[in-house]
Structures are given as structure tokens and as C-alpha cells.
Amino acid sequence: EIEKPLIGLQQSELTASEHQRSSAAEMSDAAEETPAQRLDYTAWLQFDERGMVLPHSILGSLEDFRSHLETKGEKNLVRRIPTSPRDPEGVCCRDASSPVEKKLQVDIRRNALQHWDKHLRYRRKQQDELSSLLNRPVEHLLMNQGSRFGEKQEQKEVLSRVMPLTHSGYGYRVGSEFWSLPQRYGDEVSGITATLTQSERGQRKPVTHVGQPSSIQKEMGVISAETHTWSRSSYLQEQCQELRDALQKVDVEQPDFSKLEVIGSGKPQTSTTRSPVREREEKEREHTEIMMEDSNLLAELDEGQLKAPPIPALRLCGQRASWTGNLVFNKGEVGITPTIFFGSPTGETASSFLDLHNDGSSAIFYSWQKLPAPQSFPHLHSQKQSVCFYFNFSPAVIHPGGTQKVEFLFKSEDPGFRTELWQLNTHPVLLQGASIQLRLSGMALKQNKTSDLRLFIEVASKFKLKYTNELRTK
């Protein structure tokens, strides 16, 4: 045993004594320490479910800690250090029936039981101390009477849920018997309004039943004194009798916790470990099954889908716009210009559809952009700009093999010829940057609403003229 230097030791003597100590002497002294003076590393380390040291529970690397334990002679702890912090295979490949893991499993079960017994002894000690201080029997203590509180709350919750089925106007809040109003804090300008909870909105969670078996109550010292005055009250009995039919319809289950017990056995717990080879085989088997399913799906596809080009392509009005590369040599030019014609009387609506079919192998994002329509007679063009064409011009995505049906509507209150020009922008860019322009042309014809009246006037005038001529001849 190393003796501590005296307080009155001079500096020269202290320096000489320090130079005489070497690293070999320190290791030999540490090895000769008594078991009582050795550090208990297990009290400061953390272990996983397999009993291996967690890398984050130590300072430094696992290799340095292993060499330190080998120097100290801690052979048992050396076996419980994994090969590397990111090599779980070395841990998983250990035999689950090794003596170290068997001992660890037994220790875990024994520690859990010891922890439970420790708390029970502490609880009984508290019960005895409170009983002696209050001069009250153990069964009349409040800590033993609170076991029925949860059962009381569950019964109240069930009755409050069944009550609206028989009592009209029964709500969840006093002062508003039909619905819950959110609470406001502050004034209407700068105040805030609290959010209603799920229960206040009428969306209540299922009732959670909590209880203790009779064996656990006996072990904890909870002795029922049968002094439950609330459960024996006449009001509760009347309410239960009145709501008996409603309770049967709701079918509220009351679990019996009195005989619920978890019985264990003295057999050692065997943990199933999976080797990396078996996991790799299972992953390969799953991958093979997925490939087989994909091949079956491909076999069920139509011939048209199988012949789809392996590039982005969009078909509209019988014309295909394909992707030919990322270069945009044709930017500023017009590639495809389909036209949709409309014809309808003024005030009425005409409709037409445009199918956008993804004829390629990748998804296509598209958006619409309105272009200024060319005017043949700009000096005769009216200053009044009215909207005559209607459609959903929001952007969307077309998946491979999918078709987007766009509906166009035309309606004009004034007679005449209307034209709008829209550009379809796609991503990826098709036709090497050439634009896809859609021309909407509509003709509104003025309705001949007085044709019947004019025909009547014309027939009447002819009749009057004929009658006048006959009178003149006579």
C-alpha cells in the first residue's frame, strides 16, 4: 500500500519521491489492491438487452477501454465489450446460450424482483409509520383507500356518456347545455380564443380501465375496508337503474381484475438471435418475390403500354411531343398548335374537352400560360376585355400512362368572334424548347328571339292586304 507524503515534507524530497515512481510500479500497486478498493465499473456503465456495453456510456473509444480493463484484470467486462460501436454483427453472432448471457438474464430477472420487493418493503414501512402516528388502522389510511378512485372515475365517465341518450339538452359544459363554446381571452381585436379539446368537441377517447388484482393488493397491503359510501349511494343506484337500457345498448365492458395474475416459471429465458447470414437470405428472398410480382404486373400490361418509349412524351390532339434532350435549340419556335372551336348562341355555354395523355415512361409536370392573341384589326378592337373561355389552368402532374382530361367552356354575352392563345409549359421540356400553343376560338351568334313575332306580323299583313284588295274589287 502506497503511503501518503507528510505535510511537512520538503520540496526536494517530494520531487525525489515522485521521480522514483514509475508506470510499472503503479500497475503493480493497482494489481495488489484489495477487492474492496477496486472500482465497480458496472455501477457506471450501461448495457443493452444482450449485456454488451453501450459505446455512449464511456468516454473514449472501445479499444482504449478494453485495453484499460485488460490492464486492470477485469476479464469479465472485457468479454462484454463489442468489437466496434458500429458492428452489430459481432454482437448478434454471439451464442445466446453462452454463460455470460445466461448469467445476465438471470441477473435481470433477479434485479427486477429485488426492486419490486424493495418498494413493497418501503411501502409497508410507510403504512406502519402513518398508522402509528395517526392512531388509525392500516386499512383506513388514505393511501389504501385511493385504489377505488379510478373505478369511481370510470363509472362517472360512462354515466356522463350515456346521459345524453336519455336526457335531452344534457351537454358537456355548464352554461351551454347543447355545445361547448371556446373561451376568449382579451378583447375582440387583440384577444385570443382557446382551442376546444377533443372531448369538448364530442370526440371522446375510449374509457381506459385501470385496476389491480387481488393478489397484488394483498402483497401491497391494500386491505379493502368496504367503506365505499359513493358506490352505495341511493342516487347512484337510481341513475344506474334509469340508464340500464342505455348502458346495455352502449355495451360497456367491465373487465375483472380480481383474478388477473402473471405467473412466471423458473426456466431460463432463451433469447432468439438471428445470424446475419439468415437475414441476408431472407432479404434476398423478399427481393426475389418483389421482382416476380413486378414481372407479373408487366405481363398484365397492354401492348400499348409496353411499347411506350423510354423517354418523356406527351400526346395531345393526336400529336406527340417527345423529349429529345436537354438542349433547347428550338426555343422561341412553335412546335404544336392545336385549335379548339366553339359555337353557341349569346348567353349560352358550349363545352369541349382536351385529353393530355402521358405516352412516355416518366411523370410530366405541366402549367398553363396565357399569351397575347394576335389582332388582325387592332384599330377596330374594342377596349372592353371580357372573359369568354373558362377552364382549370392550375398546374398538375401526369403519371406515366395517365390521361388528364381538361374541360373548356365558352360563353359570350355579345355576338362576335373570340380568340385566346394559351401556352402549355412542361417539365421536362419537350420538343427541344419549342412551345406548345393551344388556340381557343369561339363564335357567339345573336339569337333570333323575334322570329315568331315577325312571321306573325308578316302573315297578318299579307292577310290584310288580300282582304283590302277584295274589298276594292267589289
Stockholm file with secondary structure:
# STOCKHOLM 1.0

chainA/1-474         EIEKPLIGLQQSELTASEHQRSSAAEMSDAAEETPAQRLDYTAWLQFDERGMVLPHSILGSLEDFRSHLETKGEKNLVRRIPTSPRDPEGVCCRDASSPVEKKLQVDIRRNALQHWDKHLRYRRKQQDELSSLLNRPVEHLLMNQGSRFGEKQEQKEVLSRVMPLTHSGYGYRVGSEFWSLPQRYGDEVSGITATLTQSERGQRKPVTHVGQPSSIQKEMGVISAETHTWSRSSYLQEQCQELRDALQKVDVEQPDFSKLEVIGSGKPQTSTTRSPVREREEKEREHTEIMMEDSNLLAELDEGQLKAPPIPALRLCGQRASWTGNLVFNKGEVGITPTIFFGSPTGETASSFLDLHNDGSSAIFYSWQKLPAPQSFPHLHSQKQSVCFYFNFSPAVIHPGGTQKVEFLFKSEDPGFRTELWQLNTHPVLLQGASIQLRLSGMALKQNKTSDLRLFIEVASKFKLKYTNELRTK
#=GR chainA/1-474 SS CCCCCCTTCCHHHHHHHHHHCCHHHHHHHHHTSCGGGSCCGGGTCCBCTTSCBCGGGSSSCHHHHHHHHHHHTCHHHHHTSCSCTTCHHHHHTSCTTCHHHHHHHHHHHHHHHHHHHHHHHHHHHHHHHHHHHHTCCGGGSHHHHGGGHHHHHHHHHHHHHHHHHHSTTCCSBTTBSSSCCCCEESCTTTCEECCCCTTTTTCCCCCCCCCCCHHHHHHHTCCCCCCCTTTTCHHHHHHHHHTHHHHHHHTCCCCCCTTCCCCCCSSCCCCCCCCHHHHHHHHHHHHHHHHHHHHHHHHHSCHHHHTCCSSCEEEETTEEEECCCSCCTTTTSEEECCEEEEEEETTCEEEEEEEEEECSSSCEEEEEEEECCCCSCGGGCCSCCCCCEECCCCCEEECTTCEEEEEEEEECSSCEEEEEEEEEEEESCCGGGCEEEEEEEEEEECCCTTHHHHHHHHHHHHHHHHHHHHHHHC
#=GC SS_cons         CCCCCCTTCCHHHHHHHHHHCCHHHHHHHHHTSCGGGSCCGGGTCCBCTTSCBCGGGSSSCHHHHHHHHHHHTCHHHHHTSCSCTTCHHHHHTSCTTCHHHHHHHHHHHHHHHHHHHHHHHHHHHHHHHHHHHHTCCGGGSHHHHGGGHHHHHHHHHHHHHHHHHHSTTCCSBTTBSSSCCCCEESCTTTCEECCCCTTTTTCCCCCCCCCCCHHHHHHHTCCCCCCCTTTTCHHHHHHHHHTHHHHHHHTCCCCCCTTCCCCCCSSCCCCCCCCHHHHHHHHHHHHHHHHHHHHHHHHHSCHHHHTCCSSCEEEETTEEEECCCSCCTTTTSEEECCEEEEEEETTCEEEEEEEEEECSSSCEEEEEEEECCCCSCGGGCCSCCCCCEECCCCCEEECTTCEEEEEEEEECSSCEEEEEEEEEEEESCCGGGCEEEEEEEEEEECCCTTHHHHHHHHHHHHHHHHHHHHHHHC
//
